Amino acid sequence: MFDGLYFEYPSVALVILFFILCANVCKMRLPSIYFPHTAQFMQASVSASKLLVFLKWLGIIMLILSLMSPVKDEPFELEPKNGYEIALILDASQSMQAKGFDKSDRDLTRFDVVKGIVSDFIASRKNDNIGIVVFGTYSFIASPLTYDANILRGIVSNLYIGMAGKFTALYESLAQGVNLLKMSKSKTKIAILLTDGYNTPDSKFPYDAAMDLAKKQGVKVYPIGIGGPNEYNKKILLKIAKETGGVAFGAASANELGAVYAKINELEKSEIENETFNYLKYYYSFPLFISFFSLMLYVFFRNRRGYN
């Protein structure tokens, strides 16, 4: 506890010389200048008591130590809050219930695999402000931007297929992700759009409107198509990436999808070091308490001995 402890005013220790000098030279007169009516405390009978002498000098020494201001530098690490702003846009449409995407466990649905990989991705982005958008027939914000990875991972674990309908509102979800980042002041805004299908044909939200919004807000989009090459609109995903400065990816298996998120993590790495500060923790209260307690005991035992 007291490792690294030092005194702010070590020269105050010289005051002890004054008390030693006073105890030997001016026993009767100078103490009364500082403590009224303390002449009686200096009576020979009291001085002769070893306990009283000990309590008196303990109180004096502890008081001087308190005045020397014992202090310790305590390091404090401030977590950075200036990483990237990331919108994770996840397809939860009916087609995500297809199985066999993970070759090691073919009973898992695509969405189960996606949730596990996305959860790991969130854990790796310690300095970033992340939000989640889920879409199907419509889209909604499952989580606003937050630095709390535990909350985000908890939300991801509770997502399920069909919670936003069974179709694929791809362009609407992109616009929703951009809106999530709209109020951000970060210089780097990223949307990772994952889907395994084509935009719903009768969707009322046009592609051009979503792209205009993304470009206006300066959002870089990383589209990811999962499944077979004909299961998602590769042409549109490539176009989205090109127009926003991102990169489009395709993943036919869980291993490939994991590699995609690892690649994005590498491309958009926020190398931010935590800031460390030192603050002073003072310990003068400990010797001050001992000094006060010692002097109280001194007065108590002296009066008990009948010196009035």
N, C-alpha and C positions, 0 to 999 in steps of 0.2 A: 504493500500500500504506500509506503513512504520512500520507495526507490526513486531516485532522481530529485528528492526534496532539497531545496536550498532556501537561503534567507534573502529577502529583498534588501534589508537594511542590517547587514552583519556588524557594522560599526557600533550599533546600539549595545552590543555585548559589553562595551567598555564601561557602561553604566554600573556594572557589577563591582568595579573598582571603587566607585563612590560609596557603595553600601559597605564594602569591606573596610574602607578607611573610616567611614562613619561609625561602624561597630566597634572599632578599636580606639578611636581618638575622641569622638564627640558623642558618647553614649547617651548623655542626658539632654543635650540642647538641640542638636540639629533634627532629630526625628520629629520633635514637636512642631517643627516648621511645616512638615509635610503631612503629619497625622496629628491633629489636635487631640490633646488628652492622652497621648501615647507614652508619656513619661513613665506611667505606671507599668507599661509593658516591658520596660527595660530594667525593672527591679532585679536585684541579684538573685532572688529566689526563683524568679521566672526563667532568667537566663540559665540558671543552673539545671533546669529541666531539659533533658536531652530531647524529649518528644517535642516540647515547645520550640526549642532551637531548630529542630529538623523541620517542623511545620512552617516556621517563620521563613527560613531560607529557601525552602521548597516553593513557597508562595512568591518570594522575591524573584527567584531564578525563572520560574514559569511565567511570571509577568514580563520579565525582560525578553524571554524567548517569544512571547506573544508580540511584543513591540518590534522584534526583529522581523516579523511577518514571514513565517515559514510558508513556502509556496512551491507548487509543482506544475510543470508544463504538461497539460493533458492534450494529446493529439485528437483532432476531430476531423473525420473524413466526410466531405460533402459530396453526396451523389450528384453527378452531372444531370442536368435537365435540358440539355441543348443538343440532343441527338436528332435522329430523323423522325419525321411524322409518317406513319405507315398505316394504310387502310388495307386490311385483309378482306377481300371480297370472295365469299365462298358459295359455291353452287350446292344447294340442298334440294334440288329437284328430284323427281321420281326416278330418273335414270341413274342417280347416284347409289341406288340400292343394288346395282349389279355386283356380282361376286367374282372372285378369281383374280382381282387386281394385284393382290399380294400372293406371290407364288408359294411363300412359306406357310400361309394360312388362307386357303381358298374360301373359307367360310366368312371371312371378313368382307363387308361391303366396301365399295370405293370410298364412301363417306367416312367409314370407320378408319380407314387408312389415312385419309386426308386429315382427320382430326388429330391423329397421333403425330403426324409429321408437322402440322401447323403448330401444335402445342410445343414441340421441340424447337421450332423456329422462334417462337415467342420467347422461350427461355434463353435463347442465344442472343437476343437483342436487348441487352440490359440497359442501354442508354436511350432507348427509343420510346416515343409516345405512340402507342398502337391502338387502333380501333378495329372493330369487326362489323362487316356488313354481310348479311345472309340473304340469298335470293332464290326464288323459284318462279311462281307466277307473278309475284311482286317482290319487292326488296324492302328490307328494313335494317336499321342499325341495331345490332345485338349488343354492342358495347361502344360507348363514346371513347375518345382518345384517353389513354391512361398509361402511366408508367408501371402500374402494378401488374407484374407478370402472373402472380398467383390468381388474381381476379380474372384476368383474360383466359388463363388456362382452365379455370373453373367454368367459365361461360362456354368455351369450346367443347368441353366434355359433356355439356348438357344440350348441345345442338342435336337435332335429329332430322332425318329425311322427311320432306313434305311439310315442314313447319311453315314454309312460305308458299305452299302450293306445289303442284306437280310439274309445271312448265318451266321455261327458262327465259326470264326477263333480263337478258344479258346487258343491253344498253342502259336500261333503267338502273341496274345494279351498279354499273360504272358511274353513272351520274350521282347515285347515292353515295358511293365511295368518295367522289370528288367533293360533294357537299360536306362529308364528314371532315375533310381536310380544309374546307373553305376558310374557317376562322383561324387557321394555324398561321403563326408568324415565322415558322421554320423556313429556311432557304431550300431545304430538300424535302419534297413531298412525294411519296411513293404509294402507288396502288398496285397490289398483287391480285390479279383477277383470275380465279380458277373456275373452270367449267368443263363439263363433259358433253356439251350439246350445242345446238344452234339457237340463236335468238328466236323466241316465239314469233311465228309469222304475223299474227294479228296484234303484236305489241304496239301500243300507242306512242311509245317513246322512241323517236328516230335516232339513228346512228350519228348523224351530223350534230344533233343537239348535245349528245353526250360528249362528242369529241371537242366541240367548241368550248364546252364547260371545262373539260380537262386541260385544254391548251391555255385557256384564259387564267386558270388557277395555277398553271405551271406544274401540273402533276405528271410525273413519269409513271407510265403503266407497264407492268410486267405481266402479260397475259400467259396463262398456262392452260393448255388443253390436255385432258387426260382421257385415256381409252385408245381405241383403234384410230387410225388416220382419218377415217370417214365418219367418226362419231361426233366430231366437233368441227367448227368452221375455221380451219387453219388459215385460210386467206384473210378473213376478218381479223383474226388475232394478230397476224403479221402486220396488217395495216394499222391496227391500234398501236402496236409497239413502235412502228416507224414514225407515226405522226406525233407521238408523245416523247420520243427519245428513249424508249425502253427496249427490252428484248423479249421476243416471243419464244415460248418453250412448248415442247410436247413430251408427254410421259405415258408410256404404255404399261408401266408396272410401278409397284410401290418403290422399288429400288431407284428407278429413273426419277420418280417424283421427289424422293429424298435428295437426289443429286441436284435437281433443279433448285430446290430451296437453298441448298448449300451454295450453289453457284450465285444465286441472288444475294445471299448473305455475304459472299465474297465481293461481289460487284458493288454493293452498297454498304461497305463496312464503315461504321462510325467509330473511328479511333479517337476516343475521348478519354483522357485520364481523369480520375477522380481528384478533386482538389482537397488538399490536406491543410488544416489550420491548427494552430495551437492556442489554447485558452488557459488562463491561469486559474488554478484551483488553490484556494487559500486554506491553511490549516491553523491559523492563529487561535481559532476558537478552542482547540484542544488544550494548549497550555494555559489559555486564559481561564478556562473552566477549572483546571487543576489548581491554578493560583487562587482563584476565588474560594474553592472548596477548602484548600489548605488554610487560608486565613480565617475562614469561618470556624474550622476545627481549632485553630490556634486560640481564637477568642473564647470558644466553648470550653476548652480544657483549662484555660487560664482562669476563667470565672469559676469553674468547678472546683478549682484548687483554693478558692476563697480569697483571691487577690482583688480587692475592690478599690 
